[in-house]
Amino acid sequence: MATVSILIPARRADYLGRALISAQRETFEDIEILVGDDTPDALLAPIAAAAGDSRVRYFRHRLLDARRNAQAFLNKA
């Protein structure tokens, strides 16, 4: 289990790549990066996979609102 979890509740593919790069550049080493996809078509899975980083964990959510998406993350962190 990582010391720090970076939670990225995501809906827009055009921002996820940049958010992942930013999280991957974090200088603190013991992190995990959790991506929660609440798009209707799981569009973000390929972007998360393309990160090529074992610290990135992808979760598919079923159109949760932002608060419930964040709560689902907290339960996984």
N, C-alpha and C positions, 0 to 999 in steps of 0.2 A: 504494500500500500504506500502510495506516495505521500510525502509530507504536505504538499500543496496540490490542490485540484483547480485547474483553470476550466471554468464552465463556459461553453459557447452554445447557448440556445440559438439555433440558426433557422432562418427562413429564406434567406436570399443568397443564391449561389454566387452572385457577383461580389459579395463581401466575405464569404467564408474563406476563400483562399488567402486573402490578406490577413484575416484574423488568425488563421493557423500559422502563417509565417511570423506574425508578431508574437504569438504564444511560444513558438519554437525558438525564438531568439531570447527568451527569458534566460537570465544568467543563473538563476537558482536552479540547481541540477535535479533535485528530487521532486519532479512534477509529473502530473498526468494531465492530459488535455482531453476533456470530454465534449464531444460534439453531439448535440441533440437535434435531430432533423424532424421538424414538424411540417414539412412541405407535403402536399397531397400525393406526390409521386415519388418520394424518396430520391429526389434529385441531387441531394448532397453527398450520397454515399461515394460516388466516384471521386469527388473532390477530397473527402477525408482519406480515402485509400491512396490517392496520389501524393499525399503528404509524405508517405514512405517513412513513417516514424512510429516506433512501437509505443511511444507515449500517448499517441492519439487513439482514443476509443470512440467509436461511432455507435450511436443509439438512435433507433427509429421510434419516433413518437407519432401518435395518431391525432394530429391536428389539435394539440393541446394549446391553451392560451399561454402566454409568457410566464405567468405565475406558476401554473401547474407543470410546465416544462422545466422551470428552474427547480421546483420541488422534486420532480422525478430525477433530476441530476443529483440533488443533494442525497437522495436515497441510494444512488450508485457510487458516490464519491467515498 
